[in-house]
Amino acid sequence: MSRFNLSRWATGHPALVGFLVALLFVAGAVQFLHLGRAEDPGFTLKDMIVSASWPGASAAQMQAQVADPLERKLRATESIETIQTYCVDGACVLTLSLFDGAPPARVPEIWQQVRRELSDLRPSLPDGVALSANDEYSDVYGYVFLLTGAENARLVQQAEHMRRSFLRIPGAGKVQIAGEVPRQIVVAFDPARLAGMGITPGQVARALSRRNMVTPAGTYQLPLRVPVRIAGEADGAGAVENTMVATPGGAVRVGDIATVSRGYADPPPMLVRHQGQPAVSLSVAMRPGADGLAFGKALRAQADQLRSQLPAGMMLSQVEDQSVTIREAVDTFLVKFFAALTVVLIVAFLTLGLRTGIVVALSVPLTLAIVALFMGVAGIGLERISLGALILSLGLLVDDAIISVEAMAVQLEKGASRMDAAAYAWTHTAFPMLTGTLLTVAGFLPAGLARSTTSEYAGGIFWVTGAALLVSWIVAVVFTPYLGVKLLPMPDKPESHDLYDRPVYRRLRATVSWCIARRGLIVAGTAGLLAVSLAGALLVRQQFFPASDRPELIVDIAMRPGSSIGATSAAVAQIEKGLARDRDIASLNSYIGDGVPRFYLPFGPQLPNPATATVMIVARDLAARERLVEKIGRLRVTPDAHLHPRRLSLGPSLGFPVQYRVAGPDVERLRAISGEIADVLRTTQDATAVQVNWGLPSPAAIVRFDAARLGHIGGDRTGMADDVNIVLSGMQAGEVLDGNKRAAILLRGAQPDRTDPARLEDVAVTTAQGSAPLGQLGRVSIAQEQPILWTRNGEPVMTVQADMAGNVQASQILARAKPRIDRIAQALPPGYRIEIGGDEELSAKANKAIVDLLPVASAVMLLLLMIQLQSIRHVLLVLATAPLGLIGAVAALLVTGAPFGFVALLGLIALAGMIMRNSIILVDQVQVNQAGGASLNAALLDATISRSRPVVLTALAAVLAFIPLSFNIFWGPMAIVMIGGLAGATLLTLLALPALYALVFTPRAGSSEDIGHD
């Protein structure tokens, strides 16, 4: 290393280095302008939705005959952690969740494996079961439009035209249309009348189906093949009416024995409304890697053009525009970035002087230019994490430049030439700086390498900050010496006296001497402060990720399980009416029976369920959003509707932050335990929207046949169930072309038979001896059954869910409820247990992934320290300073009231590396001084005094650079941790570290130990 001096080489090749500086400035600036813009970094959602339908099956039958076999088959699939299932009449939905540490690159292959398992299992399921799998659940549709002002069919037709236009825009990914209600031709019949004519519903259905079947009619095999087509396929309601049905008395028209009408599916699969008006939504997803700002601009232009071509009365409203959010986020961060940059430069100019400050100032944009090139190569765009990491880096990347230029300035004042001063910076500071830089990078290592979804989201902190720190070292040892030779002033004459014989240094020397003399007291006092801070940490509010600063407010509506989509729609209409013309609302959009499209990556939409709905409100500002939360709490809606207003989160989250899962074999016992927990939460301060996801049993009509009577007349239980199903729910009997769409022909009973349970006994069913009323063959009774069944990994589980009021955190609700919940848990019978879910569980998983990597980060730090210091005791000494940041960090959090969450945890870990960076430079200087023959006390004093200015300046620059970031919702807690921790640790590094060093290395009385070595 002594043979090659990189700093001397740089100053000896000024033309080449100057060219590189200019080239990197220009290339970095161009790259920065072309970096992609996005709101948040992408992360892999490790969930898949498997849906099964089996018309006519009860929830219990779906669970036993469909869900259980699916769970048994899929549970052995690679990396699956949980299978959460709910079953309702005729359907069940399984949510497959992978382990948080599953490699993102493996996820598509795992989902392909699930599809193969489903294909293998399908033949063994009951006839009539249909399966589907959806792993596109994570697509983000950041641009949402709603069409209103016409009937559904016309809105859908217009939406499809718009979809084709939107897909032609560069950068467009997918376009999803929601709110389409399928068209159908309804053939409504009177079962008694058909029975009197000797016609069964099945005959009518077969007649309609045959007319629309496409069957081959042969081909003439001539030199040119001539196929034969049989025309007459039904087209529209008129064709259905004219379809002939054979009867004992001759053929009759369908229109003569039933009422044929054209309409929409009833009940509809889902409904969409905008401002209370029926609507169809178009949701546009941007292609990964595209520039959100450019795409949003092009999409708005295309939408404006399409809007001008809409038919009279039809309106197109854009309710979500991710590019606006991206622009606001990027602009806000750029303002904070340049504010932080300005602060750093002001510190450099005021403390180092104009020309010296210019050298440090030029190193900042040069470093950022090179980092921009790295981000372009690595595919990292400008988004919440990378921009925050850049601002975070600003306070760190000037450290090496300040240390380097400080060393040069001191040597120049001592009379050295510019070239020798530059070479001195390399020989005396480069490698301690490199070790310190690598230590700081290692502090961020868990954030980048942890195997979790949360770390995938926030991992850019490591890559961007690590790149910035490494580049800053290269700049400090190559470009800063070059700039220093060009710009640093030469003293008129060398300093003839001690450079540190000034009032401020004399006072510092006296203070450090006092601390060394009372080293035992100082070390004990520092340990006491550390113990107090550990105790104070228990008073800091805990948080996973903060609420977003976006204006959206999501209102989830959960009806009593088993409710129809009509009842859910009526409850939503009450909300729409209650909030109509509210000045705090920019737009109000309702999605009934299905969830809102995922317009924001951390947002999790509801699963399809006719008993649930989501109202997405876009408030005019954040204050309006908070007022709306209170207004919604005062709304009067049907007692069967449970409202849950919630803000979006800035990271991975669940719908309810507070969750208790109650698991056990007996449903009624689970219901009783869940009720106790719900009662606890309802009486817990600041807990809101308390719900249990199972609900109460609902009525079901049970038909019990007389076995003797059934055998006598030749009744077929399955066939009679089909007859009843056709009357009540309908049966598809083919399709017809209705406009440009295929419309299903639905054969079902007339309205009175479908809506009056008292008429069930009169429904005619087919037997071997002809038609007979259902009541003559059995008895109809009303029973109670569970309309929805939830399981987790095959075990019945009820979940008690709650949210929090205001700025209260989930951890606070859990802490307040803990004593009473613990008493409930202690009284549980064998086989039952209570688990905590929600944000607490997510946070534990994310933190565990970080903690699991701490040994790796610690090993890297130890290796770096050992390489640099070559002494176990010196290594342990530096390690002992790592937790000193906790003292100021806890104090700062308690004073500001900021919560401690995942991002703050990353900051605290990284803070340890930053503190050791300063410590290693000071310890290295002590070793150099002792090697030069200085006594222990003299070496400590001289090292502390000579390193005090760069240590204080780098800390001051970092602290001031973090201040603009401290006002950000996402980054604020991390910035506050680093401001408080770095300020306190810097003071302790200058005062407590020399005392600790003296305590450890002062020889005992009578010892001849060489102080300088182990």
PyMOL commands that set and color helices and strands:
alter all, ss='L'
color gray80, all
select helices_A, chain A and resi 6-12+14-33+59-74+104-124+136-138+152-167+191-196+201-212+237-241+254-257+292-307+322-352+354-378+384-413+418-449+453-458+460-487+503-517+519-537+565-579+622-633+667-682+707-713+717-728+751-755+757-762+774-776+810-826+838-869+872-880+882-896+902-931+936-962+964-967+972-1001
alter helices_A, ss='H'
color red, helices_A
select strands_A, chain A and resi 47-53+80-88+91-98+130-134+143-148+172-178+183-189+219-220+226-227+244-245+252-253+258-264+271-274+277-286+315-321+552-558+585-592+612-619+642-647+658-663+687-692+698-705+731-738+741-749+764-767+770-773+778-785+789-792+795-804+833-836
alter strands_A, ss='S'
color yellow, strands_A
deselect
rebuild
show_as cartoon
